[in-house]
Structure formats: structure tokens, C-alpha cells
Amino acid sequence: MARFVRYHPGFEVDVLSAAQWYDERQQELGRDFVARVRKAALELIKDPHRRSSVDYGVRYWPVERFPYVVFYDFTDTEIILLGVMHTSQEPDKWRARRG
């Protein structure tokens, strides 16, 4: 069964903020980051069950090459992409987005 995909309003902010940080360090690195986040999102949309739960039932999917994960949740009818987080950060902010 196909699920509707919904992005939390903070998701794009997370991605663009990290991409800008990478671009400030190396030209075009932010573009690569965005592409890899997009790839991770497409992969998790295809198979959201593939990753195990973390606290409060929120799941995460690693972003290839970068120390980031995509936080998400899903139901029978939708997949909610909650945010993108550096792996050194505490996940409370993204868990709160699950609301």
C-alpha cells in the first residue's frame, strides 16, 4: 500500500542549514549533502520498516557519506519526515516534532 509522504516544516530548514555549512567549507559540498539526503529519503520511503525504532517510536535513516540521519515516523497511511540531524546532536528536538 502506498503511503502519503509528509515533510515536517523544519525538515527543509535542517537540510538547507547543513548544506550552507558544508558549502562554506567546500564549494559544491552542500549540493552533494542535499543529493544524499534526497537519496536517503527516497530509500526510506520505499522501505520504512527497514530501520528499527529509537525512543518514542521515531526511526532514523543514515545519510551516506555525511554524519547525519533523517528522522522519520510512519503510519499505515503516511510517512512523516521529521528532520535531519548530525549524529553528535541529541535527538530531543526531532522527537518533539513527532507531536
CYANA upper distance limits for C-alpha pairs under 8 A (distance plus 0.5 A):
  2 ALA  CA     77 THR  CA      7.97
  3 ARG  CA     76 ASP  CA      7.54
  3 ARG  CA     77 THR  CA      5.33
  3 ARG  CA     78 GLU  CA      5.00
  3 ARG  CA     79 ILE  CA      6.83
  4 PHE  CA     77 THR  CA      6.67
  4 PHE  CA     78 GLU  CA      4.91
  4 PHE  CA     79 ILE  CA      6.72
  5 VAL  CA     45 ILE  CA      8.23
  5 VAL  CA     78 GLU  CA      6.09
  5 VAL  CA     79 ILE  CA      5.32
  5 VAL  CA     80 ILE  CA      6.55
  5 VAL  CA     81 LEU  CA      8.12
  6 ARG  CA     78 GLU  CA      7.56
  6 ARG  CA     79 ILE  CA      6.59
  6 ARG  CA     80 ILE  CA      5.30
  6 ARG  CA     81 LEU  CA      6.78
  7 TYR  CA     11 PHE  CA      6.81
  7 TYR  CA     80 ILE  CA      6.19
  7 TYR  CA     81 LEU  CA      5.32
  7 TYR  CA     82 LEU  CA      6.88
  8 HIS  CA     80 ILE  CA      7.38
  8 HIS  CA     81 LEU  CA      6.53
  8 HIS  CA     82 LEU  CA      5.55
  8 HIS  CA     83 GLY  CA      7.49
  8 HIS  CA     97 ARG  CA      7.95
  9 PRO  CA     13 VAL  CA      8.00
 10 GLY  CA     14 ASP  CA      6.68
 10 GLY  CA     82 LEU  CA      7.74
 10 GLY  CA     83 GLY  CA      6.82
 11 PHE  CA     15 VAL  CA      6.91
 11 PHE  CA     81 LEU  CA      7.45
 11 PHE  CA     82 LEU  CA      6.36
 11 PHE  CA     83 GLY  CA      4.77
 11 PHE  CA     84 VAL  CA      6.85
 12 GLU  CA     16 LEU  CA      6.54
 12 GLU  CA     83 GLY  CA      8.24
 13 VAL  CA     17 SER  CA      6.41
 14 ASP  CA     18 ALA  CA      6.77
 14 ASP  CA     83 GLY  CA      6.82
 14 ASP  CA     84 VAL  CA      6.10
 14 ASP  CA     85 MET  CA      7.83
 15 VAL  CA     19 ALA  CA      6.55
 15 VAL  CA     34 VAL  CA      7.22
 15 VAL  CA     37 VAL  CA      8.25
 15 VAL  CA     83 GLY  CA      8.45
 15 VAL  CA     84 VAL  CA      6.81
 16 LEU  CA     20 GLN  CA      6.52
 16 LEU  CA     34 VAL  CA      8.32
 17 SER  CA     21 TRP  CA      6.83
 18 ALA  CA     22 TYR  CA      6.79
 18 ALA  CA     30 GLY  CA      7.82
 18 ALA  CA     33 PHE  CA      8.47
 19 ALA  CA     23 ASP  CA      6.61
 19 ALA  CA     29 LEU  CA      7.86
 19 ALA  CA     30 GLY  CA      4.39
 19 ALA  CA     31 ARG  CA      7.21
 19 ALA  CA     33 PHE  CA      6.58
 19 ALA  CA     34 VAL  CA      7.02
 20 GLN  CA     24 GLU  CA      6.70
 20 GLN  CA     30 GLY  CA      6.49
 21 TRP  CA     25 ARG  CA      7.28
 21 TRP  CA     30 GLY  CA      7.82
 22 TYR  CA     26 GLN  CA      6.72
 22 TYR  CA     27 GLN  CA      8.35
 22 TYR  CA     29 LEU  CA      6.05
 22 TYR  CA     30 GLY  CA      5.40
 22 TYR  CA     33 PHE  CA      8.32
 23 ASP  CA     27 GLN  CA      5.50
 23 ASP  CA     28 GLU  CA      6.42
 23 ASP  CA     29 LEU  CA      5.86
 23 ASP  CA     30 GLY  CA      5.23
 23 ASP  CA     31 ARG  CA      8.24
 25 ARG  CA     29 LEU  CA      8.37
 26 GLN  CA     30 GLY  CA      8.44
 28 GLU  CA     32 ASP  CA      7.03
 29 LEU  CA     33 PHE  CA      6.75
 30 GLY  CA     34 VAL  CA      6.76
 31 ARG  CA     35 ALA  CA      6.73
 32 ASP  CA     36 ARG  CA      6.69
 33 PHE  CA     37 VAL  CA      6.68
 33 PHE  CA     66 PHE  CA      7.72
 34 VAL  CA     38 ARG  CA      6.63
 35 ALA  CA     39 LYS  CA      6.72
 36 ARG  CA     40 ALA  CA      6.62
 36 ARG  CA     63 VAL  CA      6.62
 36 ARG  CA     64 GLU  CA      6.67
 36 ARG  CA     65 ARG  CA      8.41
 37 VAL  CA     41 ALA  CA      6.62
 37 VAL  CA     63 VAL  CA      6.28
 37 VAL  CA     64 GLU  CA      8.41
 37 VAL  CA     70 VAL  CA      7.99
 38 ARG  CA     42 LEU  CA      6.71
 39 LYS  CA     43 GLU  CA      6.70
 40 ALA  CA     44 LEU  CA      6.68
 40 ALA  CA     61 TRP  CA      7.23
 40 ALA  CA     62 PRO  CA      7.47
 40 ALA  CA     63 VAL  CA      6.27
 40 ALA  CA     64 GLU  CA      7.96
 40 ALA  CA     70 VAL  CA      7.95
 41 ALA  CA     45 ILE  CA      6.59
 41 ALA  CA     61 TRP  CA      8.49
 41 ALA  CA     70 VAL  CA      7.83
 41 ALA  CA     81 LEU  CA      8.42
 42 LEU  CA     46 LYS  CA      6.87
 43 GLU  CA     47 ASP  CA      7.02
 44 LEU  CA     48 PRO  CA      5.32
 44 LEU  CA     50 ARG  CA      8.10
 44 LEU  CA     61 TRP  CA      7.38
 45 ILE  CA     79 ILE  CA      7.60
 48 PRO  CA     74 PHE  CA      7.86
 48 PRO  CA     79 ILE  CA      8.38
 51 ARG  CA     59 ARG  CA      6.95
 51 ARG  CA     60 TYR  CA      7.22
 51 ARG  CA     61 TRP  CA      7.27
 52 SER  CA     59 ARG  CA      6.69
 52 SER  CA     60 TYR  CA      8.31
 53 SER  CA     57 GLY  CA      5.57
 53 SER  CA     58 VAL  CA      6.15
 53 SER  CA     59 ARG  CA      5.22
 53 SER  CA     60 TYR  CA      8.12
 54 VAL  CA     58 VAL  CA      5.96
 54 VAL  CA     59 ARG  CA      6.14
 54 VAL  CA     60 TYR  CA      8.19
 56 TYR  CA     95 ARG  CA      7.79
 57 GLY  CA     73 ASP  CA      7.77
 58 VAL  CA     71 PHE  CA      7.25
 58 VAL  CA     72 TYR  CA      6.46
 58 VAL  CA     73 ASP  CA      5.79
 58 VAL  CA     95 ARG  CA      7.18
 58 VAL  CA     98 ARG  CA      8.20
 59 ARG  CA     71 PHE  CA      6.19
 59 ARG  CA     72 TYR  CA      5.81
 59 ARG  CA     73 ASP  CA      6.44
 60 TYR  CA     69 VAL  CA      6.39
 60 TYR  CA     70 VAL  CA      5.79
 60 TYR  CA     71 PHE  CA      4.86
 60 TYR  CA     72 TYR  CA      6.45
 61 TRP  CA     69 VAL  CA      5.74
 61 TRP  CA     70 VAL  CA      5.54
 61 TRP  CA     71 PHE  CA      7.08
 61 TRP  CA     72 TYR  CA      8.41
 62 PRO  CA     67 PRO  CA      8.27
 62 PRO  CA     68 TYR  CA      6.62
 62 PRO  CA     69 VAL  CA      4.76
 62 PRO  CA     70 VAL  CA      6.83
 63 VAL  CA     67 PRO  CA      7.45
 63 VAL  CA     68 TYR  CA      5.92
 63 VAL  CA     69 VAL  CA      5.85
 63 VAL  CA     70 VAL  CA      7.49
 67 PRO  CA     86 HIS  CA      6.25
 67 PRO  CA     87 THR  CA      6.16
 68 TYR  CA     84 VAL  CA      7.13
 68 TYR  CA     85 MET  CA      5.82
 68 TYR  CA     86 HIS  CA      4.78
 68 TYR  CA     87 THR  CA      5.82
 69 VAL  CA     84 VAL  CA      6.18
 69 VAL  CA     85 MET  CA      5.98
 69 VAL  CA     86 HIS  CA      7.05
 69 VAL  CA     87 THR  CA      7.14
 70 VAL  CA     81 LEU  CA      7.74
 70 VAL  CA     82 LEU  CA      7.95
 70 VAL  CA     83 GLY  CA      6.32
 70 VAL  CA     84 VAL  CA      5.04
 70 VAL  CA     85 MET  CA      7.05
 71 PHE  CA     81 LEU  CA      6.72
 71 PHE  CA     82 LEU  CA      5.85
 71 PHE  CA     83 GLY  CA      5.80
 71 PHE  CA     84 VAL  CA      6.62
 71 PHE  CA     85 MET  CA      7.98
 71 PHE  CA     94 TRP  CA      7.44
 72 TYR  CA     79 ILE  CA      7.62
 72 TYR  CA     80 ILE  CA      5.99
 72 TYR  CA     81 LEU  CA      4.94
 72 TYR  CA     82 LEU  CA      5.62
 72 TYR  CA     83 GLY  CA      7.71
 73 ASP  CA     79 ILE  CA      6.43
 73 ASP  CA     80 ILE  CA      5.74
 73 ASP  CA     81 LEU  CA      7.20
 73 ASP  CA     82 LEU  CA      7.91
 73 ASP  CA     98 ARG  CA      8.08
 74 PHE  CA     78 GLU  CA      6.06
 74 PHE  CA     79 ILE  CA      4.70
 74 PHE  CA     80 ILE  CA      6.32
 75 THR  CA     79 ILE  CA      6.98
 82 LEU  CA     94 TRP  CA      6.79
 82 LEU  CA     97 ARG  CA      6.78
 82 LEU  CA     98 ARG  CA      7.37
 83 GLY  CA     94 TRP  CA      6.64
 85 MET  CA     89 GLN  CA      7.29
 85 MET  CA     91 PRO  CA      8.09
 91 PRO  CA     95 ARG  CA      6.68
 92 ASP  CA     96 ALA  CA      6.59
 93 LYS  CA     97 ARG  CA      7.24
 94 TRP  CA     98 ARG  CA      7.58
 95 ARG  CA     99 GLY  CA      8.26
